[in-house]
Amino acid sequence: MRQQRILWRIYLYFLGATLAALAVTTWFSVRSLRTFHQEQVGQDLEVRARLVAKDLEGDGLDRSAAEIDQLCKELGPLMNSRVTVILAGGKVVGDSGSQPEQMGNHATRPEIAIAFRGDVGQSSRFSDTLKRTLKYVAIPVTRNGSIVAVVRVSRPLAEIRWTRRVSYQQILLGGLCTALLFAGIALHFSRRITQPLEMMRRGAQRLAAGDLDARLPVTRPDELGALAEALNSMAVQLGERIETIGRQQVEQQAVLSCMVEGVLAIDPEGRVLYINEAAARLLDVTPTQAQGRILPEVVRHSELQRFSSATLTTGELSEEEIVMRGTEEHHVQLHGAPLTDQGGTQIGGLVVMHDITRLKRLEQMRSDFVANVSHELKTPMTALKGCVETLSDRAAPPDSETTARFVAMMARHVLRLEAISEDLLSLSRIEFEVEQGELARERSAIQEVIQRAVQPFLSSAAAKRIVLTIDCPAELNAAVNEPLLEQAIGNLIDNAIKYSGGGTTIRLTAAQEADRVAIRVSDEGPGIEAQHHPRIFERFYRIDRARSRALGGTGLGLSIVKHIALAHHGNVTVESRPGHGSTFTLYVAIT
């Protein structure tokens, strides 16, 4: 719909009212003028007729018909009128515009008939004699109280109408000039009224466009000035409120974005109102794509859909723990609450998702650690207990050979307990030094560290005909704790020798990768299945418990490697497939 400017609406109203008033005034003026003109013409003709009648009263009618006719012809041009004298009975004895003898009896003419009754007769009709429409006025001529004749004076209506038409034209011309004058005045006042409104409209558009610094000029002390002041006050308040809302929205968005917990808000129809980054990552969706869509299109987990629907239906606080399976398995703790407006009316539901997968894993690791350490300690302690009971049996004391065998067994298990204790103490020491920031590091040549780490294992490698190769640039160096790094590399070499077959090769390589040094230990052993990769660096985690114990392992070697890597601001990874050997990569920061 096309917008109509208020200027033209006000102008048209003013102009229409003015023209209507002018039209009514002109109509009344014309009507009054016509009536007045008709009365004036009648009175004028009556006066002229009475002048002629005055001349005929007394002995004027005693003149001959020719004299009366001559009188009429003399007076007609002087009066600019047709003068006719009719005797009683209707005979015409004089006429200024025609010959009386050629005129018929006029007794039946309306104005003459009225005049013979003693009144002033008037009529407008077509003259058969002159072939023109005339205005007639007839008055009686009396003698001794009797009507003896009638004097009639007439004028052509065309002349009367022409005079009236000229008057009408002047009135209409004056009305047109008046209308134009009022049109200009109306336009001027319309502009004076609408100009402040137009300025307010432009100012309101600027405010609507976000320019809250826009102000309207207050130039008038009337209602429009008060409206401008009100709009300026509204702009100030609106700016303050928008600034407050914007600040609150930014703060709220920052809080929600930084939350570890996922937040999902849905409306009563199940459409996503809001989803933060944590929830989007957990559900593997994009926040902008999820917003506005129904929940089943965004969430593929039936348990979460059921929980969200229950939150909308019941409108009560709820809590539940579910497992979301996808590319990874996540344990999620759900908290549901109704979403209400300021009036307390429910407008949706809110679901807060807390990913407790890490806590579950830590709990499982703690449980496994307790079980594993108990098992690792129980085995040698049970063996030691059995040996002690056997050696202390007084009923059947063992012979020297048996005693020597049990003593050797006790020594072996004591060494095992000692190794476990040393490894646990080593882990605790590393963690404590890292937490306290007391781990001493200095720039050292990585090649020298690797060579020192290899030395203790040369004999065991030679016993299995295993070849150890080192590929490390002499200039490669990093800020490390040499004893700890030697221990980590030594643990990797020890595992590689234990699990590699005879006649194989173990390769040690080191190189700089970005701001880290990567030290790799590759063997040709049996390899490790992928399901064990995430857990082999846990304490006391064993892939093959029986073989590991038979080889003398404590189950803490790789865990120590991991903590040493973390102490050097790095990490450790494994690449392995069954039957293709394993490659452990130890990353340490250069600085």
N, C-alpha and C positions, 0 to 999 in steps of 0.2 A: 504494500500500500504506500502510495506516494505521500510524503510528509508535506503538510501545508503550513506555511509560516504563519505565526500568530499575528504578524504585522498586517498581512493582507486580510486575515479574518477580522481583526479589529477595524481595519480600514473599511472593509466591505460592510460591516455592521453599521459603522458611523455613516458611510455614504448611503447605504440603503435606507437608514432611518431619515437622513436628511432629504433624500430624493422623495421618499414617501410623504414626508411632511410638506415638501415643496409641491408635490403633485396634488395633494389634498388642498393646499392653499391656492394653487393655480386654478384647480377645478371650481372651488368656491368663488374665486375672483372672477373667472370667466362667466360662471352662472349668474353671479350678482351683477356683473357688467351687462350681460345680455338682458337681464330683467330691467336693470336701470335704463339701459338704452331704449328698450321697448317703451318703457313708461315715458322717458324723455321725448321720444319721437311722437308718441301719442299726445302728450301734453303740448308739444310744439305745434303739431298739426291742429290741435284744438284751439290754441291761441290764435293761430292764423285764421282758422274758420270763424272765430268770434270777431276778429277784426273785420272780416268781410260781412258777417251778419250785422255788426254794428252799423256798417255803412248802408245796409239794406233796410234796417228798421225805420219806422216812421213812414215817410213817403217815398223811400227808395224803391219799393216794389211797384210804384206807380209809373215808373219809367217803362219805356217800350222794351220788348224782348231783345231788340237789337242793341239797345243801350246797355242792358244788363249783360248781354253776351260780350260786348266790347269791354265792359268793366272787368269781367272775368279774364279776358285775354290780356288786359293791362296788368292786373294784379298777379296772374299766374307766374310770369317770368320774374316779377319782383320778389315773390315769395319762394321762388324755385320749387313751385308746387303746382299741381293741377287743381284748379278751382272750378267747381260745378255748382250751379244754382238750380234747384228743383222745386217747382210749385206744388201746391197741394194737389193730389191726384196723380203725381209722378211725372209730370211733363217737365222736360229739361228746357230752361229758357236761356241758360248761359253755361259755356264750358271753355276753359282756357286751352284745351288740347284738341277740340274737335268742334264740328258744327252741330248746334243743338237739334236742328231739324232732322239730322241723320241719326240721332240717338233715340232709341226706343224709350218706352215708359220705364221709369226707374223706381216705381213705387214698391216693387218687390225686392229691391236690393236690401240686404240685411241691415247695413248701417243706416240706410234711409228710413226703413221701416221703424227702426228703433228711435231715430230722431223724430219722426212724426208722432211717436208716442210720448215725446217730451224729454227723452234722455239723450245723452251723447252716445252716438253709435260708432263702433269701431269694428273693422274687419280687414282681413288680408286675403285677397283673392285675385284671380286672373281677370283682366279687363278685356272684354270682347271687342271693345272699341279700339284700345291702344295695343292690344295683343301683348300685354305685359302684366306681370304680377305687381299689384300695388297695395300700399297700406292706406286705408280709407278712415277718415274721421268726419262724422256728420253731426251738425248741431241744428236745432230748430230755430226758426225766425218767427217771432210772435208779433202780433199786432192786436192791441186791445185784449190781451190775454188768450188769444187764439193763435195756433200754429198755422201760418199762412205759407211758409216755404221752408226749405232745408238747404243749408250751405254745406257743401262737402269739399274737403281738402284732402288731397292724396299725394303720395310720393312713391316712386318705384322702390320695391323691396331690394332690388339689386344695389341701388345707391346706399340703402340702409345697411345691407349686408356687407358691402365693401367697407363702409366706415367701421362696422363691427369687426370685420376681418383684420383691418389695420390695427385696431385696438388689441385684438387677440394676438397678432404677431408681436406687438410691442410687449404684451404681457409674457408671451412665451420666450421672447428674446431676453427679457429681464430675468425670467425664471432660469433660463439656461446659464446666463452669466452668474446668477446666484448659485446655481448648482456647481459650476466650475469653481467658484470662490469657496464654497463649502467643501468641495472635493480636495482642494489644496489645503484648506484648514484641517480637514479630517486626516489627510496624509501627514501633515506636520505633527498633529497631536498623537496620531498612531505611532509615529516614529519616536516621539518623546516617551511614550508609554512602553513601547517594545524594545527600545535600545538598551535599557538596563536589563530587561529580560533576556535579550540576546547575549549580553555580556555574561549574565549568570549561566546561560546555557553553555557557552564556551568554557567558562570556569568549571562547571559541573562535568563537562566532557574531559577536561584535563584531570580533574579529580578521579573520574572513572578510569582514565588511562593510567593512573598510578602516580600522577604528579601531585603529591600531597602538599607541596610547597606553594601551589597556586592559590592566590587570594583574589577576591572580588573587590573592586573599588566601591566604597560607600560614599556616594555623592549626593544622596537625597535623604531628607529627614522623614520620609513617609514610609508606607508599608514595604515598598521595594527596597529601601535602605535597610529596614529591619530584616528583610529576607536575606539581603547580602551579608549582613552581620551574622545571621544565623548560619548561613552556609560556610562562612569563614570559621565560625566556632566549630561547626561540624567537621570541617577539614582538619582542624587542629586535633580534635578528639579522635577522629578516625585515624589520623597519622599515629597518634600515641597508641591506640589500640592495635593497629596493624603491626607497629613495631614490637609491641608486647607479645602479640600472637606469633609473629615471625621469630622472635627470640625464643619463646617457649617451644615453638615447633622445631627450631634448630637444636635446642637443648634436648628435647625429647627424641629427635631423630638421632642425635649423637649418642644418647644413652642407649637407645634401642640397637643402634648399629654396633656399639661396643660391647653389648651384652653377649656373654658366652651362651646363654640360654636362647633357644629359638622362640620367637613370638609369632603367633598366627592368630589374626582376628578375622572373623567371618560374620556376615550379616544373617538375618533370620532365614533367608533363602539358600544359605550355604555358599554364598559367593565370598571370595577372598577380599577383605577390606584392606588388610596390611599384612606383610610378611617381611621380617628383617633378614639380614644377611646370614645370620647363624641358622635360622630355620630353612632358608633357601639352600644353603650348603648341605644341610642334613637331608632335605628332600630332593636334592639334585635338580633344582629349578632356578629360573631367573626371576628376581622379585618383580620386575616390570612386566614380564610375560604372565606371571601368576596372578597379578592384581586384577580383580574384576571377573575372573573365571570361577566357575563352580568348583567345589572342593574335589570331586572325583576326577576332574580333568587335571588337577595339580598333584594330588596325593594318590599314589598307587598302593598305599598300605591300608588294607581293610580294617585293621585294628585301630589305626589313627582316625579313619573315617567314622567308624562306629563310636569312638570316644568323642569326637567333635559333634556328631549328631546327638549323642546323649547329653552333652553340655548344653546344646541349644534347647533340647526338649525339657530337661529337668530344671534348668536355670539355677542349679546349685553347684557349690564347690565340689570338685571331685579330683581324685588322684589315682593313677594307674601306671604300671611299668610294663612296657611292651618291648618286643624285639623286632627291629626293622631290618629286613634282609634285602640286600641289593648287591652292588659290586662288593660292598663290605657289610659285615654284620654289626649293627649298632644296638646297644641297650639304651632305651630312652625312657626317662621318667616324665610322665605327663601330668600337668596340673591344669584343670579346667575351671573356668569361672564365667558367670554371665557378664555380658558387656551391656552397661546401662547408660542412659543419658542423665542429664542433671535432674530430671524429674523422677528418676528411678525406674523408668520404663526400659524393659530389655530391648536392645537394638541389635543383639548378636551374641556371639560367644568369643571367649579368649582362651587360647590354648598355649601354655608355656611348656616348651620341650627342653629337657635337660639331658644332654648326652652323657650318660654315666658309663660308657663303654670302657674308658680308661680306668675308672674306679673298679669296674667289674674285673678288668684284667689285672689290676694291682691286687685286688682281693684274691683272685685266682692264683696270682704269683705268690702272694703271701702264704696262701694255703699250701701251694705246691712246695714253697721253700721250707715251711715247717715240716711237711711230710718228708721231703727229700733229706733235709738235714738230720731229721730224726732217724731216717732209714740209714743214712750214711754213717752216723755215729753208733747206731744200734748194732750194725754188723760187726765192727771191730770190738765193740764193748762186749757183745755176746760171746765172741770168740775168746777174748781175754778172760771172761768169767769162766768159760768152760775149761780153759787151760789151767787157771788157778785152782778150780775145784778138783781137776784131775791130779795136779801136782800135790795138792794138800790132802789127798785121800790117804788116810792112815791105815785103812783096812788092807789096801793093796797098793803099796808104794810103787811108783813106776821105776823101771830100770833106767840105767844111764842113757840108753839110746832113745827111749821114749821121752825122758826128761829133756834131752837135747832138742828133740823135734818140737816139743811143746814150747820150749824156751825160744826157739827160732820163730815159731808161729807168733808168739807174744811180741817178739821184737818187731816182726813185720807189721802187725796191727798197731803197735805203738807208733811206728814210723808213719803209718797211714793217718792216725789221729793227729800226729804232729804236723803232717803236711796239710791236713784240713784246717787245723788251727792256724798255721802260718798263713794260708791263703785267706782265711776269714779276717785275720788281723791285718793282712795287706790291703784287703778291700776296705776295711774300716779306716785304715790310715790314709788311703788315697782319698776317700770321701771327706774325711775330716780336714785334710790339708786343702782340698779344693774349696770347701765351705768357708774355711778360715782365711783363704787367700794366701796360704803359706807355702804353696808349691813353688819351689825354686826352679827357674828355667834359665838357661843361657844358650847363646848361639853355638851350635856344634855341627860338625860335619856328619851328615847322615851315613855316609859310606863307612866311617869308622865305627859308628854305633852298630850298624848291621854286622860288620866283621866281628866285633866283640860278642854280639849276641849269638853268632854262628859257632864260635869256638867250643863251647861246652858240648855241642851236639855232633861234633865231627866223628867221634869214636862210635857213637850209637848209629850214625848214618852209615859209617863204613862197615859196621857189623851186618847191616842189611843191604850192602852194596848200593846204597842210595847216593846219588851225586847231588851236591848242593852248589848251585851257581848264583853269583851275585852280579847284578847289572845296575850300577848306581853311579852317576856322575860324581867325580871327586869334588867339584865345586858346589855341589848341592848342600845347603845348610839351612837350619831352622832353629828357632828358640825352643829347646826341649829340656826335659829332665832326663839326662842320659840313663841313670839306673832304671827308671820306670819304663822308658822306651825300650831299653834292652830286654827288660822282663816281658813286655808285651810281644816284641818280635820273637823272643825265645819261646813263649807259650805257643805262638803260631807254628814255629818250626818244630817244637816238640810234638804237637798234634799231627802235623804233616808226616813226621817220621813214624809215629805210632800207627797211623792208619794207612800208610803207603806200603805197597808190596815191595819185595826185593828187586833190585836192578832198575828202579825208577829214578826220576829226576825231580828235585824240588828247586824251583826257580824263585829267587828273591830279586825284585826289581823296585826301583824308587825313581820318581820323577816329580817335577813341579807341575801342578795343575792349578792355574789361577793363583790364588793366595794361599794354597795348601800344598803340602807334600804328600803324595800317595805312595805308600809302601805296600807292595803286593807279595803275598806268599802263595805260590801255585804248586799243587801236587798232582799226582796221577793216581790218587786213591780211588776208593769205591764211589765217592760222591755222596751228596746229601739230598734227600727228597725235599721238594719245595715246601711241603707242609711244615717242615721243621725250621725253615729259615727264620721266621719271626721270633722263635723262642730259644735258639741255640745259645744266645748270649745271656740267658737267664741263669741265675745261680742254681747249681746242682741239676740243671736240665741235661738229661742224657738221651741220646738217640738209641743206643744199644747199651743198656745198663750192665749186662753181664760182661760184654767185651771191654767196656770202658774201665770197669773195676779190675779186670784181668790185666789190663795194660797199665794199671797204677794211677789212673786219673782220679782227681778229687771232685770233678764236676764244676770247678770254679775258674778254670783257666781262661775260657773265653769271656766270662763275666769280668775278670780282672782286665783283660784286653780292652773291653768296652769302656770301663771306668778310666783306664789310662788315656784312651782316645778322647773321652769327654774332658778329662783334666787338661788336655792340650788343645781344647776348643775344636775338636774334630769328632770323628765317629768311625765306626768300623762296619763293613758290609761283607756279604758273602755272595759268590756266584758259583753255583754247583748244580750238576745234574748226575743222577745215578749212572755210574759207569764212565763218567767223563772227568773225574777229579773235581777239585775244589780250588777256588781262588779267594783268599781273604785279603781285603784291602783295608789298610789302616791309614786314616787321614789325620794329619796334624797341621795346625796352623803354622805358617812361616814365622809370624811375629807373635 
